Amino acid sequence: MWTSVTVPKLIQSAYPKRVWSLPKEKDQIFLTFDDGPIPKVTPWVLSELQKYEAKATFFCIGDNIKKHPEIFQQVIAEGHAIGNHTQHHLNGWNTSLEKYVEEVAAFEETFKNNTKLSLSLFRPPYGKMTSKQAQQVLKKGYQIIMWSILSYDYDANVSEEQCLQNVLKHLKPGAIVVFHDSLKAEKNLRWALPTVLETIQKKGWNAASL
């Protein structure tokens, strides 16, 4: 697995059926938030997005939707997109094909029980899934959404300013940026997100959902 902020072109070309960026979108940035919803962080993220009239995509964990359905409903009510991040955030490299497919389906059931919206976006937890797992997910009609910028907001060894610069140094139209609405990421996220949103606005770009 790569460890850089941006994904090498060689890696991207090795997995052409996965979406890494949307370069044709000339004035749009795609902010994504993984691992929520949770009470302490997700409502704050929604508040910041609202301040800048920004939309985003939330790759939710099904178990967190079950625990915090009211926050999930708030994400939907405020017009953001939702993606499948599996029911329990399993690492595909350490999970059997059968179990992984069950995890994807379990999320779908949770999603169906909490909204009538359709579901077409998937992001593998940790960015890790086998080719066979990917084939099954694609067969179900999902787009597999990866990223062009990883903020590393969740990494305790990355400072708040490093997290911010990880995004700002590489930010350009069509970029898909990964943040996390999680407790692990909260410190860096609270520092970086407002400035990223302000930068997007100042450059005349739009923060859009996928």
C-alpha positions as CSV (number, residue, x, y, z in Angstrom):
1,M,0.0,0.0,0.0
2,W,1.4,3.4,-0.9
3,T,2.0,5.9,1.9
4,S,2.2,9.2,0.0
5,V,-0.3,12.0,0.2
6,T,-1.1,11.6,-3.5
7,V,-1.4,8.3,-5.4
8,P,1.3,7.5,-7.9
9,K,0.1,7.3,-11.5
10,L,1.4,3.8,-11.7
11,I,-1.0,2.7,-8.9
12,Q,-3.9,4.5,-10.5
13,S,-3.3,2.9,-13.9
14,A,-3.1,-0.5,-12.3
15,Y,-6.7,-0.1,-11.1
16,P,-8.4,1.7,-14.0
17,K,-11.9,0.7,-12.8
18,R,-11.5,2.7,-9.6
19,V,-12.2,6.5,-9.5
20,W,-9.1,8.4,-8.4
21,S,-10.1,12.0,-9.4
22,L,-12.5,13.8,-11.7
23,P,-10.2,16.0,-13.8
24,K,-12.9,17.1,-16.2
25,E,-14.7,18.9,-13.4
26,K,-12.9,22.2,-14.0
27,D,-14.1,24.1,-10.9
28,Q,-15.0,21.4,-8.4
29,I,-13.3,19.9,-5.4
30,F,-14.7,16.7,-3.9
31,L,-14.3,16.5,-0.2
32,T,-15.0,13.1,1.4
33,F,-15.4,12.1,5.0
34,D,-14.9,8.5,6.1
35,D,-15.9,6.4,9.2
36,G,-18.8,8.4,10.6
37,P,-21.3,9.3,11.6
38,I,-20.4,10.0,15.2
39,P,-21.9,12.6,17.6
40,K,-18.7,14.6,18.5
41,V,-17.3,15.2,15.0
42,T,-19.9,14.8,12.3
43,P,-22.2,17.6,13.4
44,W,-19.2,20.0,13.5
45,V,-18.2,18.9,10.0
46,L,-21.8,19.6,8.8
47,S,-21.7,23.0,10.4
48,E,-18.4,24.0,8.7
49,L,-19.7,22.8,5.3
50,Q,-22.8,24.8,5.8
51,K,-20.8,28.0,6.5
52,Y,-19.2,27.7,3.1
53,E,-22.3,26.4,1.2
54,A,-20.2,23.3,0.5
55,K,-21.4,19.8,-0.3
56,A,-19.4,16.6,0.5
57,T,-19.6,12.8,0.4
58,F,-19.8,10.8,3.6
59,F,-18.5,7.2,3.4
60,C,-20.3,5.9,6.4
61,I,-19.8,2.8,8.5
62,G,-23.1,0.9,8.7
63,D,-22.7,0.2,12.4
64,N,-22.3,3.9,13.1
65,I,-25.5,4.6,11.2
66,K,-27.3,2.1,13.4
67,K,-25.8,3.7,16.6
68,H,-26.4,7.3,15.5
69,P,-29.4,7.4,13.0
70,E,-30.3,11.0,13.8
71,I,-26.9,12.2,12.7
72,F,-27.1,10.1,9.6
73,Q,-30.5,11.8,8.9
74,Q,-28.9,15.2,9.3
75,V,-26.2,14.4,6.7
76,I,-28.9,13.5,4.3
77,A,-31.2,16.4,5.1
78,E,-28.3,18.9,4.4
79,G,-27.9,17.5,0.9
80,H,-24.7,15.5,1.1
81,A,-24.0,12.2,-0.7
82,I,-23.6,8.9,1.1
83,G,-21.3,6.0,0.2
84,N,-20.9,2.4,1.5
85,H,-17.8,2.0,3.7
86,T,-18.9,-1.5,4.8
87,Q,-20.8,-2.4,8.0
88,H,-17.8,-2.7,10.4
89,H,-14.8,-1.1,8.6
90,L,-13.0,-4.4,7.7
91,N,-9.7,-4.5,5.9
92,G,-10.3,-6.3,2.7
93,W,-6.8,-7.8,2.6
94,N,-7.5,-9.6,5.9
95,T,-11.1,-10.6,5.0
96,S,-12.4,-13.5,2.9
97,L,-14.4,-12.8,-0.2
98,E,-17.5,-14.2,1.3
99,K,-17.2,-12.1,4.5
100,Y,-16.5,-9.0,2.5
101,V,-19.5,-9.4,0.3
102,E,-21.6,-9.9,3.5
103,E,-20.2,-6.7,4.9
104,V,-21.2,-4.7,1.8
105,A,-24.7,-6.2,1.9
106,A,-25.0,-5.6,5.6
107,F,-24.3,-1.9,5.0
108,E,-27.0,-1.9,2.2
109,E,-29.5,-3.3,4.6
110,T,-28.7,-0.7,7.3
111,F,-28.9,2.1,4.6
112,K,-32.2,0.8,3.3
113,N,-33.7,0.8,6.8
114,N,-32.7,4.5,7.3
115,T,-33.4,6.1,4.0
116,K,-35.1,5.6,0.6
117,L,-32.2,7.1,-1.3
118,S,-30.3,5.0,-3.8
119,L,-26.7,3.9,-3.2
120,S,-24.0,3.8,-5.8
121,L,-20.7,4.8,-4.2
122,F,-18.3,2.5,-2.4
123,R,-14.9,3.1,-0.7
124,P,-12.9,0.2,0.7
125,P,-11.8,0.8,4.3
126,Y,-8.1,1.6,4.5
127,G,-8.2,1.7,0.6
128,K,-7.6,-2.1,0.8
129,M,-9.5,-4.7,-1.2
130,T,-8.6,-7.7,-3.3
131,S,-9.3,-7.8,-7.0
132,K,-12.0,-10.4,-6.4
133,Q,-13.7,-8.2,-3.8
134,A,-13.6,-5.3,-6.2
135,Q,-15.1,-7.4,-9.0
136,Q,-18.1,-8.3,-6.7
137,V,-18.6,-4.7,-5.6
138,L,-18.5,-3.5,-9.3
139,K,-21.0,-6.3,-10.2
140,K,-23.4,-4.8,-7.6
141,G,-23.4,-1.5,-9.6
142,Y,-21.1,0.5,-7.4
143,Q,-18.5,3.0,-8.4
144,I,-15.3,2.4,-6.3
145,I,-14.2,5.8,-5.2
146,M,-10.6,6.1,-4.1
147,W,-8.8,9.5,-3.8
148,S,-6.2,11.9,-5.2
149,I,-5.3,13.5,-1.9
150,L,-5.1,11.8,1.5
151,S,-5.0,14.3,4.3
152,Y,-3.6,11.9,7.0
153,D,-5.8,13.6,9.5
154,Y,-6.1,10.3,11.4
155,D,-2.3,9.9,11.9
156,A,-1.1,11.0,15.4
157,N,2.4,11.5,13.9
158,V,1.1,14.2,11.5
159,S,0.7,17.7,13.0
160,E,-2.3,19.9,12.4
161,E,-0.3,22.1,10.0
162,Q,1.2,19.1,8.1
163,C,-2.4,17.8,7.7
164,L,-3.5,21.1,6.3
165,Q,-0.5,21.4,3.9
166,N,-1.0,17.8,2.7
167,V,-4.2,19.1,1.2
168,L,-3.4,22.6,0.2
169,K,-0.2,21.7,-1.7
170,H,-2.0,19.3,-4.0
171,L,-5.4,20.9,-4.2
172,K,-6.7,21.4,-7.7
173,P,-10.0,21.1,-9.6
174,G,-11.2,17.5,-9.9
175,A,-9.4,16.4,-6.7
176,I,-11.0,13.8,-4.4
177,V,-9.8,14.6,-0.8
178,V,-10.0,12.2,2.1
179,F,-10.8,13.4,5.6
180,H,-12.3,11.4,8.5
181,D,-15.2,12.4,10.7
182,S,-13.7,10.3,13.5
183,L,-12.3,10.8,17.0
184,K,-8.9,9.8,15.8
185,A,-8.9,12.5,13.2
186,E,-10.7,15.2,15.2
187,K,-7.7,17.3,16.2
188,N,-6.2,17.6,12.8
189,L,-9.6,17.9,11.1
190,R,-10.7,20.8,13.2
191,W,-7.5,22.6,12.3
192,A,-7.4,21.9,8.6
193,L,-11.0,21.8,7.3
194,P,-12.0,25.5,7.8
195,T,-8.9,26.7,5.9
196,V,-9.4,24.2,3.1
197,L,-13.0,25.3,2.7
198,E,-11.9,29.0,2.8
199,T,-9.3,28.3,0.2
200,I,-11.7,26.5,-2.1
201,Q,-14.1,29.5,-1.9
202,K,-11.3,32.1,-2.4
203,K,-10.2,30.3,-5.6
204,G,-13.7,30.4,-7.0
205,W,-14.1,26.6,-6.9
206,N,-17.0,24.7,-5.6
207,A,-17.0,21.9,-3.0
208,A,-19.3,19.3,-4.5
209,S,-20.6,15.9,-3.6
210,L,-19.8,12.9,-5.8
